[in-house]
């Protein structure tokens, strides 16, 4: 899940105070003018994404998108389906697989491949696809962090979309989606299962 925010530290305080979840520094995205913090949930995570360099962001579609989305406060703007065969998903949907990276605070570089990320701003109801490269322990969801409530993963995602279009897009991917009706497509909420019950991020 991607949460566009205006300030990373303020967003980290929000998820801690309101949800009982900790976060860790992510890194900067070269060329985008953005940076992130990660809320690890095990095999999944919430990405807090903010503009760090307004000048660089102004010349980047991603940076411009996040700047506009976060202008009125934090907002869920995108969701992602992890896949073990991103090439097959891309071929099925006529997408391009694009490599990406960010620098970790310890100097290492995290790399991944994605498909359809360039469509998210126009189609926020449809997930982009991602495949992580490198050691499993570098997966953002597995980062070590202190939580007040122990998260067990994402229980469900609420999306305003056309059910048929979403099913055609996902193909055989199994995703716990709740579809709601709305004139404005996009992610509405995410339910996170914890050891003490469910919490909801909107």
C-alpha positions in Angstrom: 0.0 0.0 0.0 1.2 3.5 -0.8 0.3 6.4 1.4 1.2 9.8 0.0 2.2 12.1 2.8 3.5 15.7 3.1 6.1 15.0 5.8 7.7 11.6 6.6 8.3 12.3 10.3 4.8 13.6 10.8 3.4 10.5 9.0 5.5 8.2 11.1 4.1 9.8 14.2 0.5 9.4 12.8 0.8 5.7 12.2 2.4 5.2 15.6 -0.2 7.3 17.6 -3.3 6.3 15.7 -2.5 2.7 14.6 0.2 1.5 17.0 2.6 0.7 14.2 6.2 1.6 13.9 8.1 2.5 10.8 11.7 2.6 9.5 13.6 4.9 7.2 13.5 3.7 3.7 15.6 5.9 1.4 15.6 8.3 -1.5 14.4 7.6 -5.0 17.0 9.0 -7.5 15.3 11.0 -10.3 11.9 11.2 -8.6 12.7 13.7 -5.8 10.9 11.5 -3.3 11.8 9.4 -0.3 10.0 7.0 1.9 9.5 5.3 5.3 8.2 1.8 5.5 5.7 0.3 7.9 6.7 -3.4 7.9 3.8 -5.9 8.1 5.6 -9.2 7.4 5.1 -10.2 3.8 3.5 -6.8 3.1 4.0 -3.2 4.1 2.7 0.3 3.9 4.9 2.8 2.2 4.9 6.4 3.4 5.9 8.3 0.3 6.8 12.0 0.3 8.5 14.6 -1.8 12.0 15.4 -0.4 13.4 17.5 -3.2 10.6 19.8 -4.7 12.8 20.9 -7.6 13.7 17.4 -8.7 10.1 16.2 -8.0 8.7 18.9 -10.3 10.5 17.4 -13.3 9.3 13.8 -12.4 5.9 12.3 -13.0 6.1 10.4 -9.8 7.3 13.4 -7.8 4.5 15.6 -9.3 1.9 12.9 -8.5 2.9 12.6 -4.9 3.2 16.3 -4.4 -0.4 16.8 -5.7 -1.8 13.8 -3.8 -0.4 14.9 -0.5 -1.3 18.5 -0.7 -4.5 18.1 1.5 -2.9 15.6 3.9 -2.1 11.9 3.8 -3.9 9.8 1.3 -3.9 6.2 0.1 -2.9 6.6 -3.6 -1.9 3.1 -4.8 -1.7 -0.5 -4.1 0.6 -3.3 -5.4 0.5 -7.0 -6.0 3.7 -8.9 -5.5 4.3 -11.6 -8.0 6.9 -14.3 -8.6 6.4 -14.0 -12.4 6.3 -10.4 -13.3 7.2 -11.1 -16.9 4.1 -13.2 -17.4 1.9 -10.6 -15.8 3.4 -7.9 -18.0 3.1 -10.0 -21.2 -0.6 -10.8 -20.4 -1.5 -7.1 -20.0 0.9 -5.6 -22.5 3.0 -3.8 -19.9 6.7 -3.0 -19.7 8.8 -4.3 -16.8 10.9 -1.5 -15.4 13.8 -1.8 -13.0 14.0 0.5 -10.0 16.1 1.1 -6.9 16.6 3.2 -3.8 19.5 3.7 -1.5 19.1 2.3 2.0 20.3 4.2 5.0 23.2 1.8 5.5 24.5 2.4 2.0 23.1 -0.7 0.4 20.9 -0.5 -2.7 17.5 -2.1 -2.8 16.4 -3.2 -6.3 13.1 -4.4 -7.8 11.2 -4.7 -11.0 7.7 -3.3 -11.5 5.0 -3.1 -14.1 2.2 -0.6 -14.5 3.6 1.8 -11.9 3.5 4.5 -14.6 -0.3 4.0 -14.9 -1.1 4.4 -11.2 -1.8 8.1 -11.2 -4.4 7.6 -13.9 -5.8 4.2 -12.7 -5.5 4.3 -8.9 -8.0 1.5 -8.6 -5.8 -1.1 -10.4 -2.6 -2.4 -8.6 0.8 -2.2 -10.1 2.9 -5.4 -10.0 6.3 -5.8 -8.3 9.0 -8.4 -8.0 11.8 -7.9 -5.5 15.4 -8.7 -6.3 18.1 -9.6 -3.9 18.1 -11.3 -0.4 14.7 -12.0 1.2 15.8 -10.2 4.4 16.0 -6.9 2.4 12.2 -7.1 1.6 10.7 -3.9 3.2 8.0 -5.8 5.0 10.6 -7.8 6.9 12.4 -4.9 8.3 12.9 -4.9 12.1 10.9 -2.3 13.9 9.1 -1.8 17.3 5.3 -1.9 17.0 2.8 -1.3 19.8 0.4 -3.7 18.1 2.0 -6.8 16.4 0.9 -6.8 12.8 0.1 -10.1 11.1 -0.4 -8.8 7.6 -3.0 -7.2 5.4 -6.5 -8.6 5.9 -8.3 -6.8 3.1 -8.1 -3.8 0.8 -11.1 -1.7 -0.1 -11.1 -0.3 -3.6 -13.6 1.7 -5.6 -13.5 0.1 -9.1 -15.3 -2.0 -11.6 -15.2 -5.6 -10.4 -14.9 -7.1 -13.9 -12.0 -4.8 -14.9 -10.2 -5.6 -11.7 -10.6 -9.3 -12.1 -9.3 -9.1 -15.7 -6.4 -7.1 -14.5 -5.4 -9.4 -11.7 -5.8 -12.6 -13.6 -5.0 -15.5 -11.3 -3.5 -13.4 -8.6 -5.2 -14.0 -5.2 -5.8 -10.6 -3.5 -8.3 -9.9 -0.6 -10.2 -7.0 -2.2 -13.4 -5.5 -1.2 -15.0 -3.6 -4.1 -17.2 -0.6 -3.4 -19.2 1.7 -5.7 -18.0 5.2 -6.3 -17.7 7.7 -9.1 -14.1 8.2 -8.2 -11.9 5.1 -8.6 -9.1 4.4 -6.1 -8.0 2.8 -2.9 -10.3 3.7 0.0 -8.9 1.7 3.0 -6.8 -1.2 4.1 -7.5 -3.6 7.0 -4.4 -4.7 8.9 -4.7 -7.8 11.1 -2.9 -7.6 14.4 -2.4 -9.9 17.4 -5.2 -7.9 19.1 -7.6 -7.6 16.3 -8.0 -5.5 13.1 -7.0 -1.9 12.6 -8.0 0.2 9.6 -6.0 2.8 7.7 -8.0 5.2 5.5 
